[in-house]
Amino acid sequence: MIANRFRTNDFYRVYMPEEVGQVYSQSRIVFNCSIAGDVTMRIFEGTACGAMVLTDSIANGLDELFDIGREIVTYMDDADLLDKIAYYLAHGEEREAIARAGQRRTLAEHTYPHRMARLLEIVTAPNFRQRAPMRTAAPEERWSARRKIYIHLHMLDILLDEAKAQGLDPLQRAWAAFPCLIRRLLL
């Protein structure tokens, strides 16, 4: 959809981590589509590299991290996405101002040291409540939970290994393990 109307990087190519910064730095707009409504690393990477980030409008705290419209731009649907790409490519000064503001915000608040400091601040706060129930579980309960997880993982591994030994190609192996995977996900 985007590539039909605009010049893009080769998004079918896998870029090595050391190449990603160069691609983002050369980009006028970095497009992002969240995974399950998550704030993805691309938002931080793109802004850190000085590109304007255009991401889907998600209600998961993104507006607490960035000033929407001033530091990054969001879109609502495919038509809005294409309209905003066209608009910001045609309005370079506005796009660059947003990109600079996003970069300033990311470098000031959203680097790995900033994130780690915030995590440590949260987990060392006196009112922090640990939410990992297995920490307070009896040893037998922890062992039982681990055993169930490993049994399920190994069952899938065994099915895949047997399918490979039968000479099945990767797609056939996935198909052979599919019923087990579905059963594990649904039960």
Residue pairs with C-beta under 8 A, 6 or more apart in sequence:
1 78
1 82
2 8
2 31
2 81
2 82
2 85
3 11
5 82
5 85
5 86
6 85
6 86
6 89
9 23
9 27
15 23
20 45
21 45
21 49
24 30
24 45
24 46
24 48
24 49
24 50
24 51
25 49
25 50
25 51
27 46
27 49
27 51
28 51
28 52
28 88
28 89
28 92
28 95
29 51
29 52
29 53
29 54
29 85
29 88
29 89
29 95
30 42
30 45
30 46
30 47
30 49
30 51
30 52
30 53
30 54
31 54
31 55
31 81
31 85
32 40
32 42
32 43
32 46
32 53
32 54
32 55
32 56
33 55
33 56
34 40
34 55
34 56
34 58
34 60
37 58
37 59
37 60
38 58
38 60
39 58
39 60
39 61
39 62
39 65
40 55
42 53
42 55
43 53
43 55
43 62
43 65
43 66
43 72
44 106
44 110
46 52
46 53
46 102
47 53
47 66
47 71
47 72
47 99
47 102
47 103
47 105
47 106
47 110
48 103
48 106
48 107
48 110
48 111
49 103
50 99
50 100
50 103
51 99
52 72
52 73
52 88
52 95
52 96
52 98
52 99
52 102
53 72
53 73
53 102
54 72
54 73
54 74
54 75
54 81
54 84
54 85
54 88
55 62
55 72
55 73
55 74
55 75
56 74
56 75
56 76
56 81
57 74
57 75
57 76
58 74
62 68
62 72
62 74
65 105
65 109
65 110
66 72
66 102
66 105
67 101
67 105
68 74
69 98
70 98
70 101
71 98
71 101
71 102
71 104
71 105
72 98
72 102
73 84
73 88
73 98
75 81
75 84
88 94
88 95
88 98
89 95
122 128
134 141
134 142
134 145
137 145
152 184
155 180
155 184
156 177
156 180
156 181
156 184
159 176
159 177
159 180
160 173
160 176
160 177
162 176
163 172
163 173
163 176
163 177
164 173
168 176
